[in-house]
Amino acid sequence: DFQRLLGSGDKWGVSFTYQVQPEPKGIAEAFLLGESFIDGKPCALILGDNLFYGGGLGESLRARTSDHEGALIFCQEVQDPERYGVVEIAESGEVISIEEKPSNAKSNLAATGLYFYDSQVVAKAKSLKPSSRGELEISDLNNLYLEDGQLEAKVLQRGAVWLDTGTV
């Protein structure tokens, strides 16, 4: 549907490449499916059912497009954190933990589905084992970066809006 709607991207002066995930095997599978496209370079992943808008957001994203080490996840406070990957951040700004859909959340910060990764992402994704849901979990991938001391979290600032359009 996206390919039919957006086509090659020529009308907007961009070029789109498509890769279909034939069955739901987790968000982190995107890196395995996109390995040749990523080609050993840093990359971004934005979940297709999420919309972002707001002042300062563009600058935050542009600042991350150069070659950085590690991973960056964007977070926002939510009222129902048990529905998301939950990020716990120390007062110093350091990520303490990230947990996928916990029944007792340690914070109300949800990972929004906007991620930046370095050139190690495909290798790290290949090391993942499917969860009890049978999926390669993005939180497990982020935890690999956390274990290496290479996970950074940025809370969306006031004025930035995240809409999870997969939720009514």
N, C-alpha and C positions, 0 to 999 in steps of 0.2 A: 504493500500500500504506500509506504514512504517513497519507494522508487518510482511508482506511478505518479505520485503527487509532486515530488521534487525533481525527478529526472536526474540529469547529469549535473545540475547546478549552474549550467551555462548562463541562464537568464539573469543570475545574480552575480556573475563574475567569479564563481567558485567552482570547484570540482568535487563531486561527491563520489565515494566508493562505497559499495554495499557488501555486507556479509550477513547471511541469514543464520540464526541459531535454530537448527531444525527442531529441537525439543528443549524444554526448560531444564538446563543443567547448571544453573547458577550464573550470577553476574560475572564472577571471575573467569568463567569460560570464554568471555569475550577476548581475553588476551591470548588464549590458545587459538581461537578462530581467526584472530587478527594478526597472528605472528608475522606473516610476510608483509602485511601493511605497516606494522610497527617497525619492522626492519632494524631492531636493536637500538631504537631511538627512544627518548622520553616521549610520553604521550599523555593525553587526557581522556577521561571516560566521563560521559554525562549520560545519566539514565534518560531514556527517551520519553518517560512519562513525567518528567520534572521540568518546570519552567522557573527561570531565574530572572530577576529584574531589580534594578535599583542603583542609586548613587554610590559611586566608589567601587562597584562590583567589577566594572571593566578594567579599572586600574589594578585591582587585586589579581585578576586573571592574566593580564598582560605581564605583570611582574613575574608570573610563574612560567611563562612560555620559554624562558631560556633554560639552559641545561643545568638543572639542580639535581642534587643527590637526594634520594629518599622519596617519600610520598607525602602528599598534602591532601587532606580531606577537609571539606567545608561542612560546617555544622550549624544547626539552628535549634533554639529552644522550642520544645513541643509539649503539649499537654498529655500526650499518649506515647511516651517513649518506648513502651513495650512492643510497638509495631515496627520499630526501626533498629538499625545498628546504633547502639548507644555509646557515646564517647564520654569518658570521664577525664577531665582536665584539671591539673593542679593549679593553684593560684599563680604559680610561676609561668603558666602557659604550657607546661609539658604534658603530653598525653600520658595518662596513667593506665587506662584500659579502654578497650573497645569490645563490645559484646553484641552479638546478633540476637535481636528480639528477646531480651531477657524478661523473665516474669517479675523480677524485682530489680528495676533499673537503678543504677548507681548515680545517675544524673538525669536531667531532662534534655540533654543535648543529643539530637539525632544527626547521624550522617545523612546529608541531603542527597547524595547521588551525584555529586560533583567532585571528581578526584583527579589528581595529577600524580604521575608516576615517572620514575627515572628509567634508565635503560635496563634495569634488572627485573622489570615487572614480569616479563614472559617466563624467565627462568624460575622466579618465585611462584608464579601461577602453576607451572608444571609440577611443582613439588607438593601442591595441595592434594588432599584426600577429600572425597565427597563427604558431606555432613550427613547426619541422620536423615535429613530431608532428601538425600541423594544429589546434593548440589555442591558446586564449588563456591563457597561463600566469600563474598567480598570482605567481610569482617575478618575471616581467617587470613586472607591475603594482607590486609592492613595490620593484623597482629604479627605477621612475619616481619614487616617493616618496624613495628613497635619493638619487637625483640632485638632487632639490630640497632635500636636507638635512632631510627631514621623516619619516624612518623611524626608529622606536624599536623595540627588541627587549627583551622581558622574559623572563628564564629562569625557568621554573616552579621554585618553591622546594621544598626538601626537605619532604616530606609531601604535595605535590601530585602527583597521578597522572594521566598521560595514557595512554589505551589507544587504539591505532590498530586498531579492530576490523575494518578491511578487510584486516588481515594475520593469517594463521593463526599 
